[in-house]
Amino acid sequence: MEQIDKLQSQILEHKAYLYDTDYIVIRGQEPGQGIPEEVKDMRKFARAEINRLEAEIAEIEKQIGEQPENVQL
């Protein structure tokens, strides 16, 4: 579970970046404004990392679910 918590923390960091830069994307839709390439690239990276980390969590949870329960005799 500690590993999952660490991965979820990383996801939250990436989501915070997306949240913090939303105003840049919104402003970029106005005439004469644009979205800096660096922001576009970092947002793309953040979304990819969120997807990767969520898949990693799902795999860990799957492995945990496949482990036999501790049997007490």
JOSUL-V533447 format. One record per helix or strand. SS is the DSSP state (alpha for helix, beta for strand). FROM is the first residue (numbers start at 1). TO is the last residue. If there is no record, write none. Layout:
# JOSUL-V533447
ss & from & to
SS & FROM & TO
SS & FROM & TO
This chain:
# JOSUL-V533447
ss & from & to
alpha & 2 & 28
alpha & 37 & 66
